[in-house]
Amino acid sequence: MRNLFSLDSKLMRALGLVADYAILNVIYIITCIPLVTIGAAKTALYRVMFDMLEGNADSYLKRYFKTFAREFRTATPLFLFKDGVLALICWSLWIATHNDLPLKAVSVIGLVVVLALWSVVFANLFVQVALFASKFGEYLKNCLFIALNHPLKSLIVAVMELIPPLLFLGAPDLLGALGPVWLFFYFSVTCNLAARIWKKPFDGYIEKASEEDAPEALPEDTSED
């Protein structure tokens, strides 16, 4: 019993990890409150999650805020572009589903397809910002490149990111009922899962970029999911 509650026991490590996820999730939500900071917050959360996977996250709070401040100017215009268009698509989808429009079914299906494609293509955007230094246009070009090379990974990550807005549009009562999940775990846990999904392909990109001494340029990749 004494070993069970020692700091090195599996139980205590598991409880510590749960606490870390809860703290990170709350910090992420707080730093997202101004809305315009969401891109920097997501970049910082990805950076911490990659550190955790590599066993280098002893000072994850310091790492989070350092990354948040450093990448704010880079991540913010990317967020405004990506999520601004995403919000416009979601708004159009809400209008199409709540009004009697000509060719309503066609409009809804078309918007769903556009929403899915946009989300899949940009599912890796803030992973790039967390791991690579590049330019606005290069990030966007690399998004398409990575999505084409890793469609299944991109789709899984996109689905996780779309769950909150889709619940807001289609099942707001359920969204509210799951309040504690959003507050303490959803964003940190799904970000960790996404980091696990992207770790192998991005490790390859980082290794190749290091060999070429050009971290801003993602190398060609012919691997599939």
VENRA-V354453 format. One record per residue. RES is the residue in one small letter. PHI is phi in whole degrees, 0 to 359 (NA if undefined). Layout:
((RES	PHI) (RES	PHI))
This chain:
((m	NA) (r	297) (n	295) (l	299) (f	256) (s	287) (l	297) (d	264) (s	288) (k	298) (l	297) (m	291) (r	294) (a	295) (l	296) (g	295) (l	293) (v	299) (a	296) (d	298) (y	297) (a	296) (i	296) (l	298) (n	296) (v	295) (i	297) (y	300) (i	297) (i	298) (t	285) (c	269) (i	305) (p	292) (l	71) (v	295) (t	268) (i	300) (g	299) (a	294) (a	295) (k	294) (t	298) (a	296) (l	294) (y	298) (r	300) (v	295) (m	294) (f	294) (d	298) (m	298) (l	295) (e	268) (g	74) (n	238) (a	240) (d	295) (s	246) (y	293) (l	294) (k	298) (r	297) (y	300) (f	290) (k	293) (t	293) (f	304) (a	290) (r	291) (e	262) (f	301) (r	292) (t	278) (a	286) (t	297) (p	296) (l	294) (f	295) (l	298) (f	290) (k	297) (d	278) (g	295) (v	294) (l	299) (a	296) (l	296) (i	295) (c	297) (w	297) (s	296) (l	293) (w	297) (i	298) (a	295) (t	276) (h	251) (n	222) (d	274) (l	251) (p	299) (l	54) (k	302) (a	299) (v	295) (s	297) (v	296) (i	298) (g	298) (l	292) (v	296) (v	296) (v	297) (l	299) (a	295) (l	296) (w	298) (s	292) (v	294) (v	298) (f	261) (a	293) (n	256) (l	302) (f	280) (v	293) (q	303) (v	297) (a	291) (l	248) (f	231) (a	261) (s	207) (k	251) (f	308) (g	295) (e	294) (y	301) (l	294) (k	296) (n	294) (c	302) (l	294) (f	302) (i	291) (a	298) (l	291) (n	276) (h	225) (p	296) (l	291) (k	299) (s	298) (l	295) (i	298) (v	294) (a	298) (v	299) (m	298) (e	286) (l	274) (i	305) (p	301) (p	295) (l	290) (l	294) (f	298) (l	284) (g	253) (a	214) (p	299) (d	296) (l	294) (l	301) (g	290) (a	294) (l	266) (g	311) (p	300) (v	294) (w	297) (l	292) (f	251) (f	223) (y	303) (f	289) (s	290) (v	292) (t	293) (c	293) (n	296) (l	298) (a	296) (a	297) (r	296) (i	295) (w	271) (k	301) (k	297) (p	297) (f	285) (d	300) (g	294) (y	297) (i	295) (e	298) (k	294) (a	294) (s	295) (e	295) (e	272) (d	57) (a	217) (p	295) (e	278) (a	250) (l	280) (p	285) (e	293) (d	217) (t	252) (s	288) (e	240) (d	293))
